């Protein structure tokens, strides 16, 4: 997934049951009976008073949806992968976590009819959010966002390799190039016992971990970062022969996986293998609606045809697949044609992001597109999508004074570097994001929390990179100054400085709500 994936408005789901949620206790009212399960152990089954709301549907809902709902009690967030994030109070977190551990709603003591009704409303709104509908039961409210909204990441990515069979002109790591930025800046960062010698002598000359070491990274994602979802990226991750083995390991750890790929090496056989291994979804990069444009940006003749075949194979294998297009000066005018072309391939969900150079140079200057020119293109593509029954996602952070994504319904696109996103390089280094070439540490030689809560990581989490005028803007907490790589490349702020009055009308970031526990 590209850095800066869309984070929804900071909702919370309050339950009005302060200190009253108790698990596996006898009820205050209503009759009980004891039964013996298959193991011969006694358990208590509760009969809900007839005047109380029926909660049995909650277990049915959880059986269907529970694998796609993740609650983290440490920082009180509920995540609908990959990146819809909501704050929950302690009662809600405890209840959702109990169901996630295999509990039943019938085993929960609810002290009153009001508490039962509150529980029904909460799960009704949660079910609506899961379906993508608007919650109507009043348990969702907006809350002022802060940089401490989450303590741990929301999603992750592992670049398995910087090798690639394409040579995209805009690649952040210089994949496919003989002398890449990745090679120059990250040499020597690999764990000496885990780098794979036969893979280190590649075009990028960048060391890669072996299968066992990548499994350790996946375990850290599950046990310490406590994320429910991550992507395998690159380079081109399908060049790794152990990709399916790594997907299977993640699946066994109950992590949902996504594959970010150019699709050129995927046929029906490989797609079926990925599906069997447990791959949850795929995102295929495609840069234009025709071979001439795509191949010129991908740096290889024939890439367009291979990518289209790869998309067809993934869809045939039953893998949920969306595409992503990086908007540059070269494909700017063709962006509005992408929805109709993608629909012809069977794609129903697609995304775009803005090319942001990681280093200065002639190629970067040729492709660079300033923030001011991105907005009209995004809105033009947005108008096309509903007509074709498609869903469009815009990924890149933009300063609100130039293009306000919240006001236009795209959600908050603030920078996720070392905040909502944990990004790992092929040598185990933790990067602020995949495009930022200075590591924060290495997961195979340092503890996750030592890296994640380090002073260097806090520089990104607290948005200290933001230009000084941004920090005094009334919308800085929501906007967060957009992308630090953009400012590093341009070395300047927009000519028109941020003022709240410049923004189109947006939903407020705060509203009244019951007090959190």
PADRENLUM-655147 format. One record per residue (C-alpha): x, y, z; residue in three letters. Coordinates in steps of 0.2 Angstrom, whole numbers, plus 5000, padded with zeros to 4 digits. Each point is the difference from the previous one (the first is absolute). Layout:
# residues N
XYZALA
...
# end
This chain:
# residues 517
500050005000UNK
500750174996UNK
500450115015UNK
498750125006UNK
498549884998UNK
498450085004UNK
499550015018UNK
498250035004UNK
499450145012UNK
500449965018UNK
498449925005UNK
499749925017UNK
498749875005UNK
499550045018UNK
499049885010UNK
499150065015UNK
500549865012UNK
501350085011UNK
500949865010UNK
498549884997UNK
500649884987UNK
500549845008UNK
500349844991UNK
499449835005UNK
499150055016UNK
498349955006UNK
498650124994UNK
499150125013UNK
498449954992UNK
499349864989UNK
500049825003UNK
501549894996UNK
500449824997UNK
501549895000UNK
500649894986UNK
501449884996UNK
501150034985UNK
500949874990UNK
501550015011UNK
498949965015UNK
500250175008UNK
498550105007UNK
499650174993UNK
498650125003UNK
498850054987UNK
499050165003UNK
498250034996UNK
499750184995UNK
498450085008UNK
498650014987UNK
499950195001UNK
501850024995UNK
500650024982UNK
500549844991UNK
501950004999UNK
500249834992UNK
500350074983UNK
501650075006UNK
500849835001UNK
499449974982UNK
500750164994UNK
501749975009UNK
500149824992UNK
499950094983UNK
501050165003UNK
501149965015UNK
501549964989UNK
500050174993UNK
499850105016UNK
501550035011UNK
500050095017UNK
501550055009UNK
499850045018UNK
501750085003UNK
499550164991UNK
498149974999UNK
499849994981UNK
498949894990UNK
500749974982UNK
499049944985UNK
501549954989UNK
500950074991UNK
499950175007UNK
498350055007UNK
500350055018UNK
498850045014UNK
500350045018UNK
499049905013UNK
499850015018UNK
500649875012UNK
498349915001UNK
499949984982UNK
501849954998UNK
499749865013UNK
498449944992UNK
500749994982UNK
501649925007UNK
499049875009UNK
499149954984UNK
501650004991UNK
500749875012UNK
498549894996UNK
498850065013UNK
498150014998UNK
498950155003UNK
498949885011UNK
501549985012UNK
500150195004UNK
499150075015UNK
499150154996UNK
499350095016UNK
498550084993UNK
498850024985UNK
500850164996UNK
501749924999UNK
499349864989UNK
499250144988UNK
501750095000UNK
500949844995UNK
498749974986UNK
500250184994UNK
501949985000UNK
500149844990UNK
498650074988UNK
501250154996UNK
501549884999UNK
499149894988UNK
499550164989UNK
501950055000UNK
500549834995UNK
498850004985UNK
500650184996UNK
498350085005UNK
499650155010UNK
499849965019UNK
498350065006UNK
499949945018UNK
500950155008UNK
501549915007UNK
501250074987UNK
500650185004UNK
501550104993UNK
501450055012UNK
501450124999UNK
501549924992UNK
501750005008UNK
501749944996UNK
499749875014UNK
498549934992UNK
500949834999UNK
501549935008UNK
500449864988UNK
499949994981UNK
498449964991UNK
500749904986UNK
501749954993UNK
501049964985UNK
501549894996UNK
501150034985UNK
500649824996UNK
501250064987UNK
500550154990UNK
500349894985UNK
498850044986UNK
499749954982UNK
499350174996UNK
501050165002UNK
498750135004UNK
500550184997UNK
499250065016UNK
500649855012UNK
500450065017UNK
501349875002UNK
500850004983UNK
499449824997UNK
500749934985UNK
501450134998UNK
501849945002UNK
500450145012UNK
498550035011UNK
499750125014UNK
499549855011UNK
501749924996UNK
501050165004UNK
499150045016UNK
499749845009UNK
501549894997UNK
500549905015UNK
498450015009UNK
499549824998UNK
500149875014UNK
501749914997UNK
499349835003UNK
498450034991UNK
500550084983UNK
499849884986UNK
501750004990UNK
499249934984UNK
498850155000UNK
501250135005UNK
500950004984UNK
498550094990UNK
499850154990UNK
499750115015UNK
501449915010UNK
498950015015UNK
500049865013UNK
498449905003UNK
499549905015UNK
499749814999UNK
498349925003UNK
500349975018UNK
500550185004UNK
498450074990UNK
499049885011UNK
500750085015UNK
499550174993UNK
498249934998UNK
500049945017UNK
500550175007UNK
498650084990UNK
498849885008UNK
500650005018UNK
500850175003UNK
499450124987UNK
498349925002UNK
499450044983UNK
498649904990UNK
500650034983UNK
501650034989UNK
500650004982UNK
501449914992UNK
500850124989UNK
501750034990UNK
500750024988UNK
499049864993UNK
499549885014UNK
499549864988UNK
501949984996UNK
500249915017UNK
499749824998UNK
499549995019UNK
498650124998UNK
498649875002UNK
500949935015UNK
500150175008UNK
498150034996UNK
499649845008UNK
501050045016UNK
499150175001UNK
498349914998UNK
500449885014UNK
500350155011UNK
498350074995UNK
500750154991UNK
499150064984UNK
501250024985UNK
500150104985UNK
501149994985UNK
500750164991UNK
500649944983UNK
500250054982UNK
499149844996UNK
501249964985UNK
500549835008UNK
498349945005UNK
499149874990UNK
498549905005UNK
501149865008UNK
501050135010UNK
498450095005UNK
499249845006UNK
501549965010UNK
499950175008UNK
498249985004UNK
500349825007UNK
501450075011UNK
498750125008UNK
500350174991UNK
498650125005UNK
500150134985UNK
501150074987UNK
500450174994UNK
500750014982UNK
501050154994UNK
499450074983UNK
500550174994UNK
499050034984UNK
498549944990UNK
501149954985UNK
501649914997UNK
501050144993UNK
499850115016UNK
500149865013UNK
501549924992UNK
500950174999UNK
499750035019UNK
500449815004UNK
501650014991UNK
499749844990UNK
499149954984UNK
498749875002UNK
499750045018UNK
498250074997UNK
499449844992UNK
500849895014UNK
499250115013UNK
498349984992UNK
500249825000UNK
500549995018UNK
498550105005UNK
498949874991UNK
500949865008UNK
499750075018UNK
498250034997UNK
499749834992UNK
500849925016UNK
498850105011UNK
501250125008UNK
499250175003UNK
501150114989UNK
500150194998UNK
501250114990UNK
501150155005UNK
500650134988UNK
501450125004UNK
499550174993UNK
501550094992UNK
500250144987UNK
500149874987UNK
498349915003UNK
499150155007UNK
498950024985UNK
499549824998UNK
499549985018UNK
498250044997UNK
499949854987UNK
500649885013UNK
498349955008UNK
499249954984UNK
501649904995UNK
500149915017UNK
498149964999UNK
500449914984UNK
501249895009UNK
498749955013UNK
500850125014UNK
498750085012UNK
501250085012UNK
501450114995UNK
501250135008UNK
501250144995UNK
501450095009UNK
501150144995UNK
501849984995UNK
501150085013UNK
501949994996UNK
501149935013UNK
501650084992UNK
500250144989UNK
500649984982UNK
499450014981UNK
498849865001UNK
499250065016UNK
499950184993UNK
499249934984UNK
498649905009UNK
499750115015UNK
498350075002UNK
499650135013UNK
498649995013UNK
499150144991UNK
499749904984UNK
499549845009UNK
498350055006UNK
499150034983UNK
500649834994UNK
499449915016UNK
498350084999UNK
499849964981UNK
500449815004UNK
498850005014UNK
498650064989UNK
500349854988UNK
500049865013UNK
498250005006UNK
499450004982UNK
500949834998UNK
499549935017UNK
501850025005UNK
500850055017UNK
501550124999UNK
501350035014UNK
501250155000UNK
501549965011UNK
501250145000UNK
500050135014UNK
499750184994UNK
500150175010UNK
498250055004UNK
500450184993UNK
500249924983UNK
498949854999UNK
498949955016UNK
499649824999UNK
498849995015UNK
498950144992UNK
499949904984UNK
499649835008UNK
501749914998UNK
500350005019UNK
501650065009UNK
501649974989UNK
501350055013UNK
501749934999UNK
500149825008UNK
501949995002UNK
500549925016UNK
498250035006UNK
498649904992UNK
501349904989UNK
501549895004UNK
501049974985UNK
501449874999UNK
501449994987UNK
500749844993UNK
501450005013UNK
498850025015UNK
500350195002UNK
498550105006UNK
499750154989UNK
498950155003UNK
499149954984UNK
500649904985UNK
500550164991UNK
501150075014UNK
501749934999UNK
500750035018UNK
499649855011UNK
499450025018UNK
500749835005UNK
500049824996UNK
498749875007UNK
501349865000UNK
501250095011UNK
498950125011UNK
498449985009UNK
498450064991UNK
499550125013UNK
501850075002UNK
499850054982UNK
498250054999UNK
500150125015UNK
501750064996UNK
500450194999UNK
500349984981UNK
498349924998UNK
499150135010UNK
500750134988UNK
498849934987UNK
498649955012UNK
499950175007UNK
500150084983UNK
501650105004UNK
500450004982UNK
498650124996UNK
500550174993UNK
499950135014UNK
498550104992UNK
499049845000UNK
500249975019UNK
499150165004UNK
498649964989UNK
498349975008UNK
499849844990UNK
501849935003UNK
499449865011UNK
498949934986UNK
501150054985UNK
501749975009UNK
501050084986UNK
499849874987UNK
501549904994UNK
501850045006UNK
500849934984UNK
499050134990UNK
500750145010UNK
501749935000UNK
500049994981UNK
499250174997UNK
500850095015UNK
498650125001UNK
498250035006UNK
498550044988UNK
500050184995UNK
498350015008UNK
500149975019UNK
498749895009UNK
498550095008UNK
498549925006UNK
498950124990UNK
500749924984UNK
499349835003UNK
498449944993UNK
498749955013UNK
500449845008UNK
499349895014UNK
500650065017UNK
501449915008UNK
499150015017UNK
498249985006UNK
499249965016UNK
500149825007UNK
499949905016UNK
501550015010UNK
501349864997UNK
500449885014UNK
# end
